[in-house]
């Protein structure tokens, strides 16, 4: 059985775990501590980043977007539409959600890895402005939630879960549509709720 090396708070890990569950791909989930640089992780991904999917033949697949494409292929296109226009739309939503997470993690690591007096506030402000623009765009026109969703909607749910975990009270104001969207997602796909980022 393939394994996914992951960390529960990671939005990219959450996306991959949700995608595997939704696509019906049986995967063993193995938690790892990236700070400890365990041999299993470094052997699979020299960058030491998560998530990593290790296939039955030992092939390692990383990063999260490469993994969702891999899961899509082995599941018979359960995560991306065959229609080129709709596929591009799904890939674009996944990229936007991942880009938000990139900015959020830059924010988290800046505060986590520097002494308070060396935290560069203009850098944090710039990252947050990118997040705000993207969230405002998504709130203005939330993606649809049809019966069959894509890796794009899954990535956005993982992103909103990470925001709720690491930035509670800092992103919700004026974005009620996005909050309701996340609630509707959980109601429609309760089997994916356990994979939302958690501490």
C-alpha positions as CSV (number, residue, x, y, z in Angstrom):
1,X,0.0,0.0,0.0
2,X,1.4,3.5,-0.8
3,X,2.4,5.7,2.1
4,X,2.0,9.4,2.6
5,X,4.4,11.0,5.0
6,X,2.7,14.0,6.5
7,X,2.1,16.4,9.4
8,X,-1.4,17.0,10.8
9,X,-1.2,20.9,10.7
10,X,0.1,21.1,7.1
11,X,-2.4,22.3,4.6
12,X,-0.6,20.6,1.8
13,X,-0.7,17.3,3.7
14,X,-4.4,17.9,4.4
15,X,-5.1,18.4,0.7
16,X,-3.3,15.2,-0.3
17,X,-5.0,13.1,2.4
18,X,-8.4,14.5,1.4
19,X,-7.6,13.9,-2.2
20,X,-6.6,10.3,-1.7
21,X,-9.8,9.6,0.4
22,X,-12.0,11.3,-2.2
23,X,-10.4,9.5,-5.1
24,X,-10.7,6.2,-3.3
25,X,-7.0,5.4,-3.3
26,X,-6.0,3.3,-0.3
27,X,-3.0,5.0,1.4
28,X,-1.3,4.5,4.7
29,X,-0.7,7.9,6.4
30,X,2.5,8.2,8.4
31,X,3.1,11.3,10.6
32,X,6.6,12.7,10.5
33,X,8.4,15.5,12.3
34,X,10.2,17.5,9.6
35,X,12.4,19.3,12.2
36,X,13.9,15.9,13.2
37,X,14.6,15.1,9.6
38,X,13.9,11.4,10.0
39,X,15.7,9.0,7.7
40,X,12.4,7.9,6.1
41,X,11.5,11.4,5.0
42,X,15.0,12.5,3.9
43,X,15.4,9.2,2.0
44,X,12.1,9.8,0.1
45,X,12.6,13.6,-0.4
46,X,16.0,15.1,0.0
47,X,14.4,18.5,0.6
48,X,12.8,17.1,3.8
49,X,9.5,18.6,2.9
50,X,6.0,17.1,3.3
51,X,3.8,15.6,2.0
52,X,5.6,12.8,0.2
53,X,3.8,9.8,-1.4
54,X,5.9,6.6,-1.4
55,X,4.5,4.2,-4.0
56,X,4.6,0.4,-3.6
57,X,7.6,0.2,-5.9
58,X,9.5,2.8,-3.7
59,X,9.0,5.7,-6.1
60,X,8.6,9.0,-4.2
61,X,6.3,11.6,-5.4
62,X,6.4,15.2,-4.1
63,X,5.2,18.1,-3.8
64,X,1.5,18.2,-3.1
65,X,0.4,19.2,-6.6
66,X,2.5,16.4,-8.2
67,X,0.8,14.1,-5.7
68,X,-2.7,15.2,-6.6
69,X,-1.8,14.6,-10.3
70,X,-0.4,11.2,-9.5
71,X,-3.6,10.3,-7.5
72,X,-5.7,11.5,-10.4
73,X,-3.9,9.2,-12.8
74,X,-4.1,6.1,-10.7
75,X,-7.7,6.7,-9.8
76,X,-9.0,7.2,-13.4
77,X,-9.3,11.0,-13.3
78,X,-11.3,11.2,-10.0
79,X,-9.7,14.6,-9.1
80,X,-9.5,16.6,-12.4
81,X,-12.0,16.8,-15.2
82,X,-11.1,15.5,-18.6
83,X,-12.5,18.6,-20.3
84,X,-9.5,20.9,-20.9
85,X,-11.2,24.1,-19.9
86,X,-12.7,22.6,-16.7
87,X,-9.4,21.0,-15.9
88,X,-7.5,24.3,-16.2
89,X,-10.1,25.9,-13.9
90,X,-9.5,23.1,-11.3
91,X,-5.7,23.4,-11.6
92,X,-6.0,27.2,-11.3
93,X,-8.0,26.9,-8.1
94,X,-5.6,24.4,-6.6
95,X,-2.7,26.8,-7.5
96,X,-4.4,29.7,-5.9
97,X,-5.2,27.8,-2.7
98,X,-1.6,26.5,-2.5
99,X,-0.3,30.1,-3.2
100,X,-2.3,31.4,-0.2
101,X,-0.7,28.6,1.9
102,X,2.8,29.6,0.7
103,X,2.2,33.1,2.0
104,X,0.7,31.9,5.2
105,X,3.6,29.6,5.9
106,X,6.1,32.4,5.1
107,X,4.2,34.3,7.8
108,X,4.3,31.5,10.3
109,X,8.0,30.7,9.7
110,X,9.0,34.4,10.0
111,X,7.6,34.6,13.5
112,X,8.6,31.1,14.5
113,X,12.3,31.2,13.5
114,X,13.3,34.7,14.3
115,X,13.6,36.5,17.6
116,X,10.8,39.0,18.0
117,X,13.0,42.0,17.6
118,X,14.2,40.7,14.2
119,X,10.8,39.9,12.8
120,X,10.4,41.9,9.6
121,X,6.9,43.4,9.8
122,X,6.9,44.8,6.2
123,X,7.6,41.3,4.9
124,X,4.7,39.9,7.0
125,X,2.4,42.8,5.8
126,X,3.3,42.0,2.2
127,X,2.5,38.3,2.6
128,X,-0.8,39.1,4.3
129,X,-1.8,41.5,1.6
130,X,-1.4,38.7,-1.0
131,X,-3.6,36.4,1.2
132,X,-6.2,39.1,1.6
133,X,-6.5,39.8,-2.1
134,X,-6.9,36.1,-2.9
135,X,-9.4,35.6,-0.2
136,X,-11.4,38.6,-1.3
137,X,-11.5,37.3,-4.8
138,X,-12.6,33.8,-3.7
139,X,-15.2,35.3,-1.3
140,X,-16.7,37.4,-4.1
141,X,-17.2,34.3,-6.2
142,X,-16.8,31.1,-4.2
143,X,-16.3,28.0,-6.4
144,X,-19.3,25.8,-6.9
145,X,-19.7,22.6,-4.8
146,X,-21.2,20.1,-7.2
147,X,-21.7,16.5,-6.4
148,X,-18.3,15.7,-8.0
149,X,-15.6,18.0,-6.8
150,X,-12.0,18.4,-7.9
151,X,-8.6,18.8,-6.3
152,X,-9.2,22.6,-6.6
153,X,-12.1,22.6,-4.1
154,X,-10.2,20.1,-1.9
155,X,-7.2,22.4,-1.8
156,X,-9.3,25.4,-0.9
157,X,-11.0,23.5,2.0
158,X,-7.5,22.5,3.3
159,X,-6.4,26.2,3.0
160,X,-9.5,27.5,4.9
161,X,-8.8,24.8,7.5
162,X,-5.2,26.0,7.9
163,X,-6.4,29.6,8.3
164,X,-8.9,28.6,11.0
165,X,-6.1,26.7,12.8
166,X,-3.3,29.3,12.6
167,X,-5.0,32.6,12.0
168,X,-8.4,32.4,13.8
169,X,-10.2,35.7,14.0
170,X,-7.8,37.3,11.5
171,X,-9.3,36.4,8.2
172,X,-13.0,35.9,8.6
173,X,-14.3,39.4,8.8
174,X,-16.2,40.4,5.6
175,X,-15.7,36.9,4.2
176,X,-18.9,35.2,5.3
177,X,-19.4,33.5,1.9
178,X,-16.1,31.7,2.3
179,X,-16.9,30.6,5.8
180,X,-20.3,29.3,4.7
181,X,-18.6,27.6,1.7
182,X,-16.3,25.6,4.1
183,X,-19.4,24.7,6.2
184,X,-21.2,23.4,3.1
185,X,-18.2,21.5,2.0
186,X,-18.1,19.7,5.4
187,X,-21.8,19.0,5.2
188,X,-21.6,17.6,1.7
189,X,-18.3,15.6,2.2
190,X,-18.2,14.7,5.9
191,X,-15.8,11.8,5.2
192,X,-13.1,14.4,4.4
193,X,-13.6,16.5,7.5
194,X,-11.1,14.3,9.6
195,X,-8.3,15.4,7.3
196,X,-8.7,19.2,7.7
197,X,-5.5,20.7,9.2
198,X,-5.3,20.1,13.0
199,X,-2.9,20.8,15.8
